């Protein structure tokens, strides 16, 4: 592992001044932090290197960062090793000179040295520093207090401390070679370091989602339902248990002025029939669900041969963002895009070391449609207490094949509503239903604008009920330039809705189901769906995934 830049600017080795190595321990609320990477500084009259024991002993993982203070020029150099081949750096010649402190009369001894106390405030955090001048050295375990003396203790907000545990003389300084000409600006440096800390899997980039008979597939992107669905086959890496996984979408109007239902989803292909069959062969290839109301619903519930799609993110486009920003209103500075981001860590097992189809859908009838980019990011975290889970997709009535004739979720107009039966071959503990729900029917009495109770039944007994409703839609006015304005002073995008707003994500809720034993179980969803008026009708997009230990 290369721990240091190998381009000549500064070369440390034997020094004409005495070198010291100071070791620090970190504690929180009075308790030493377990399994910590011990903080270390090497210092002499000319330089201070802030590093850690694992970096010096070549045991740390990439990326890692070290900091160097050049005392004669009062420069602070940050050095980040992104991998074993790439190291970046940035230089700050201002921060050290701008530090200011309140000097207090308190004194105490640390490691036998008399220390004075100073205090400052950084970003609303109170920092107390204890420093000694006995060694005629200026150094500190962070950039803060480098010119006070030798800082042996730092405490933030009275509960987090870094305290020196050992001061040793050392013959040599760690070798660290820098190249001043390759220094990055601070913003670029921070961005490169941040992005090296996680894995980004790019799914779609500036993908057009529109309604057009001219929409065609290529070698990478498959297009379905007249262009309103884009699909890619993706291979995901091994994802450590406990890691955080996020999905994100950036959307702009490319011509469509309306708020539309969107979905960023996974197509499981572990059963003999998948949603991919419906995309390739038409809706008739999907299994039918009926509940006695006279309609047939394609591909909405699981059975032993079929698994429905799993929605990572249910999102809603705003009214015409970007494309209609030319519509001018006083004191309204429209946003250029809308950004959706959601934690999908609980779906890890559907992605971990898997090759899956990932799709995105926006229901619209516009030839320009929408432009989207979408990514999945993996942030490695090893949570030892995290338990393995089993994921069982159960239902999804969000008709992402809307523009290919898939029926709307109108099955809630009879008492049976939506019902799915599933079989477990092993007991699952602490089961939860990951439930996403939005109501639709965009006229005055439609379910989009009327609160309706959702009731979830498990094995014939009511398990949970709530009324999904969003009252914060007015918060997103600046994403909705083409939203209609009414005589009462409100915009269409301001109105409260059945668990969604134009320009937002609809968060899943988690319904506790307890422990489920081996055998057959039934989950039923009931909603008092409103009656049609003329050609207008209400529908409900609900999706459910069972997650259990």
Buried (B, 14 or more C-beta within 10 A) or exposed (E): EEBBBEEEBBEBEEBEEBBBBBBBBBBEEEEEEEEBBBBBBBBBBBBBBBBBBBBBEEEBEBBBBBBBBBBEEBBBBBBBBBEEEEBBBBBBEEBBEEBEBEEEEEEEEBBEBEBBBBBBEEEEEEBBBBBBBEBEBBBBBBBBBBBBBBBBBBBBEEEBBBBBBEBEEBEEBBEBEBBEEEBBEEEEBBEBBEEBEBBEBEBBEEBBBBBBEEBEEEEEBBBBBBBBBBBBEBEBEEBBBBBBBBBBBBBBBBBBBBBBBBBBBBBBBEEEBBBBBBBEEBBEBBBBBEBEBEBEBBBBBBBEEBBBBBBBBBBBBBBBBBBBBEBEEEEEEBBEBBEBBBEBBBBBBBBBEBEBBBBBBBBBBBBBBBBBBBBBBBBEEEEEEBEEBEBBBBBBBBBBBBBBEBBBBBBBBBEBBBBBBBEBEEEBEBBBBBBBBBBBBBBEEBBBBBEBEBBBBBBEEEBBEBEBBBEEBBBBBBBBBBBEEEEEEBBBBBBBBBBBBBBBBBEBBEBEBEEBEEEEBEBBBBBBBBEEEEEBBBBBBBBBBBBBE
